[in-house]
Amino acid sequence: MATVDVVIPVYNEERALPGSVAKTIEFFDAHPEHQWRIVVADNASTDRTLEVARGLEAQYAGRVAVLFIPVKGRGIALRTAWLTAQADVVAYMDVDLSTDLGHLPALIDPIAAGEVDVAYGTRLHRDSQTNRSFKREFISRSYVFILNYLAGLKVTDAQCGFKAMSREAARALIPLVRDNAWFFDSELLLVAQENGYRLREVPVRWEEDPDTRVKIVKTATDDLRGILRLKRGGIPRVAGRRAASMGTSRG
């Protein structure tokens, strides 16, 4: 049995958070093979999200924890939560639960078993099942093509909000990642791949949330800037580790 922290980054999600937490706890109850905990990482919300999160922390004592990060950015939320975690496996997912919770075992189990270091959901694999707009599909596929072509990242999807890694991998890799916003995911995968960590893709069922807060065009532009930064400066290396890619396995 592994201990698992599942981080849910939130910004002004007072309405969505209670239902998401309740549904996730229900899933955890049906999967006692691990010791699960939800960590709500509040990115400087300006509504009642933090108050709601504290209430959930009290309601689900020991099963929900709350972190308040006084600046916005998914990357800084994950950086803070993962680097302070004591769990064997650290993960994250979006508050809208766009990715089917049923894929959590496929994400977590290989890491808990020591088979891989990093696992990530993919909406663009041939075995994935997605329901989203043509615009988002086109932008995602174009972005992945650029990541593959320019950066050499061997993935089918870098930005799906469904990822996990071992505590050891997190503590080695995250300090090397500079981005604190949406490019965090892509940069983390690039750093992991180029340092020889074992990566595994998990094809997922994914439903687009019509109330998404993601600004697609700005996010894509920022991601392109991140790619160019890495192309100019190179991928940082984990001290003492063989700097060679071991590729990506498809789960």
N, C-alpha and C positions, 0 to 999 in steps of 0.2 A: 504493500500500500504506500503510495506517495502522497505527500502533502502538496496541494495545488492552490495557488492564488490566481484567480481569474479577475483581471482588472477591467472595470467598465469606466472609460473616460467620459465625463459628462460636462456639458456647458448649457445651462438653462434648460434642464430636462426634468422639471418638477412634476410634470404630468406623466411622462413615459417611465420614469425610474421605478415607481412602486410595482407596476405590473411586470416589468422586466426582471426585477429582483425576485419577485414571487415565483415567476415561471422558472427562473434559473434554479432557485432553491428546490423547487419541485423536481427538476431534472436531477439535481444532486442526490436527492433522497432515493431516487430510482437507480442510482449508480454508486453504491457504497464501496466500490473497489478502491476509491481514493478518498483522502480527507480534503474536502473542498472548502474554499473560502472565497467570497466575493470581496473585492476591494473597489469601492467607489472612489474614483479620482476626480474630484471637482476642480475644473479649470476656471476658477475665478468667476463662478456664476453670479449673475446679478438678480436672479429671482429667488425663489424659496428652495432651490435644489439642495443646498447644503443642509437646511433645516429638515427637509424630507429625508435626506440621506442619514442624518443623525437619528431620526426616528426609526428608520429601518435597521440601523446598527443596534439600537436598543431592543427592537422587536425580535431580531434574529441574533441574539447575543452570542458572540464567538464565531458566528458564521458570516457576518458582514462587518467590514471595517471601512472607515472613511478617511480619506486623505484630502486635505484642502491645499491646492497649489495656487498661489496668488497671481499667476500669470496664465494666459491662454496658450494652447498648443498641445496637440495630442502627443507629440514627441516628448515634451517636458513632463507630461503626466505619466507616460510609460516609463521614462527614465527614472523619475522619482519613486514610483511604485515598485518597479522591478529591482532597482539597486538597493532598496531597503527591505526587500522581502527575505524571509527565512525559509520559504517553502522550497521543496525539491524542484518543482516545476512552476514557472510563471507564464501566464497567458493573458490574452486580452480579447475582448469582443465588443462590438458596438452596442449601445444601449437599445437601439431599435430592434435588435435580434434579427436582423436581415438574414444572417446565416443561421441555418437550422441547427438548433442545439444538439441534435442527434449526431452531429459530426465531432463533438467534443472528445469522445473516446479515441477516435482516429487521430486526433490532434495530440492528445495527451499521452496515450498508452505507449507509443514507441519511444517517447522521451523518458518516461518513467522506467521503461525496461532497458534503457541504455542503448537502444538501437540507433537513435538519431539525436542530434543536438538541438536542431531547430525544425519546427513544423509550421506550415502556413497554409491557409485556405486559398483555393483558387476558384474563381468564377468563370475562368476562360478555358479550362481544360475540356477536352472532348467529352469527359464523363460528368461534367458539372451540369446542373440544371438551374437556369437563371430566368428571372422575369424582370426586365428593366427596359428603359427607353433606348431607342436606337442611338440617341446622342451619347448617352453614357457608355453604351457598348462600343461605339466607334472610338471615343476618346480613350477608353481603357485599352483597347487593342492597339491603337496607335502608340500609346505610351509604352506598352510592353515591347512593341517592336523596336522603339527607340532604345529602351533599356537593353534589349538583347543585342542590337546592332552596335550602339555606341559604347555601352558599358560592359558588354559581355556577360550580363546577368542571365543565368540559365533557368528562368522561371516562366510560367505562363501567366502569372498574375502577382504583382508586387504590393498592391494597395488594398487587398481584401482585409477588412477589419476583423481578422480571425487568425491569431498567431500564438505560438508558444515556444518556449525554450527551457533548457535546464538552467538551474540557478548558476552553475559554474559558467556556462556559455554567456549568460546575461552579464555577469560581473566582468568577464573578459572583453566582451564585444561592445557593450553600451558606452563605456568611456571613450571609445574610438569614434563614435557617431556624433557628428557635429550638429546636425539638424534637430530642431526641437518642435517642428510642425509636421506637415503631412508627408514630407520627403523622408522622415525618420524611418518608415517601414522599408522603403527601397534601399536606403543607405545601409540599414542594418543587415539586410539580406546580402548586399554586395560585400560588406566587410566580412560577414560570416563565410560566404562562398570563397572569397579570395584568401582567407586564412585557413582553408581546409576543413571547416566544420561540416558535419553531415546534415544535409537539408532534405526535407521530405515534403512533397506537395500533397494536399488533401482536397480532392474535388468536392465541391459543396453544392447544396441547394441554397439558393439565394433569392430573396425578394426585395426589390427596390422599395425604399421608404419614400413616399411622396412628400414627407415633411423633412427630408434630409437637410442638414445645415451645411453640407459641403458645397463650396463654390467651385464648381468643376473647372472652369477655364482658369481661374486664378491658381487653383491647386496644381493644374497641369503645367502652368507657366513656372511656378516655383519649383516644381519637380525638375523641369528642364534645366533651370539654373543650378540645381543641386548636382545633376549629372555632369554639367560642364565644369563645376568646381572640382569634382572628383577626377575628371579627365585631366584637368590641369595639375592638380596636386597629388594624384595617386591615391590608392587605397591604403590606409594605415594598417600596420601589422601588429598582431598580438606578440608580445615579447616572448621569445623562446619557443614559438610554435612554427612548424613547417609552413611556409607561405606558398601553398599550392592548392588549387581548387580540387575538391573531391566530387564536385558535381551535385546534382539534385536527383533524388529518387522520387518516383511518382507513386503516391499511395492510393 
